[in-house]
């Protein structure tokens, strides 16, 4: 099993975190931007991509994450599928547009929060309703890693979230981000450069279309563009989701500081 990654791609964050958290740690090959044909039968294949032992490739970041969790004994559930569907159809398009603006136009964190207002409000209420430290239970699932991985580039400093509006999201982002696997993945992806690590990649992507307002946090119109721009596609509809102090070994379990070197950049 080989994971193909490229420099400065936002979708790598959740994939690397999933690989580390599940303990699978596939062989990683870093593909340079000059390599035109990563996959033998497909020019310009999106990255990251996972080559399975069967010779099949997975290109969807969410599918790769779910594959890692399934292999580790945590198969897909209706609740996690619903979160993955919400991430790919509603959160990711808005997050991609906000990241594009933040990196290429120099917008600040407060502007990013405003651009994700509907999505953050939905997530905050879901976390309150769930009344658990993680999105679907007391333990981390693929849903936590996928949603966190999309939000984290914009919310590396969770204190920028107003506590009175998004207190549950603020606690959850910090809780998941403090997992050793997530910190290790973030260290590898950001390389100490912050969101500017994505600049070259984003400059080569189409500018996102304006995102029209939609009730309930829904913004679907640029989903395909966001998927093709490094955030990658995935699987289904959503219920509600969390907040509370996690017990050791649950959602807030073990934190260890990452190595200063990039652990996957071999």
Secondary structure, 3 states (H helix, E strand, C coil): CEEEEECCCCCHHHHHHHHHHHCCCCEEEEECCCCCCCECCECCCCCCEEECCCCCEECCHHHHHHHHHHHCCCCCCHHHHHHHHHHHHHHHHHHHHHHHHHHHHCCCHHHHHHHCHHHHHHHHHHHHHHCCCCCCCCCCCHHHHHHHHHHHCCCCCHHHCCHHHHHHHHHHHHHHHCCHHHHHHHHHHHCCCHHHHHHHHHHCCCCCCCCCCCHHHCCCCCHHHHHHHHHCCCCCCCCCCCCCCCCCCCCCCCCCCCCCCCCCCC
